[in-house]
Every structure is written in C-alpha cells, then in structure tokens.
Amino acid sequence: MLNLSAYNLLEKAVTKGGLAFLEGSRKKTRIIGHHIEHEATEAVTTIGDIDSDRVIKDILTRYDPQISILSEEGGYQQGKSNLQAIVDSGDGSFNNSHQIPF
C-alpha cells in the first residue's frame, strides 16, 4: 500500500508527464521513431513520448536518486534503492500521431 507522500509523488509525475506528452504532441515534427513489429501492428515514438518520459523520470529521481526505472522510451536504469518504477509515458501514441481522437 502506498503512503500519502508516495501517492502525491506519483500523482505529480503522472500529471506533469501527461502535460509534457500533450505539449510535445502539438509540435509539428511528431514522429521520431517508427517501426513495424507485426504486419498489423505499428509502434511509434513521438516527441511527446520522449518529453513525458524525461519529465516523469526527473521527478522520480529527484525524490530518490537511486530509484530503478524501467521505461518504454529509455530502457532500464538500475538504481541502488529498493524503489522501482515502470514508466509508459504516452500510451496511445500511434493514434495521436495519426490524429485519431482518444
């Protein structure tokens, strides 16, 4: 169970990360990475994904510089503390990059 300060930290990270994702999504150069994993499934990485990932990781590492973070955009960052975080900064990037509403 999360204590209140951990909950507040996560709420701050998600809120600021979401705002960074939306701001990055408004930039003209939207798609910075694109590959096909399967015939019917495409994966994209947008500027919003990268910006959001950075903001979330910055907030988490300010709270605990030794936190371990597994991030869709940045891979695994091994830390020395017992805290671990998994970050998927911008779910829905494919739809967003193709201007399909949520």
Disulfide bonds with the S-S distance in Angstrom:
none
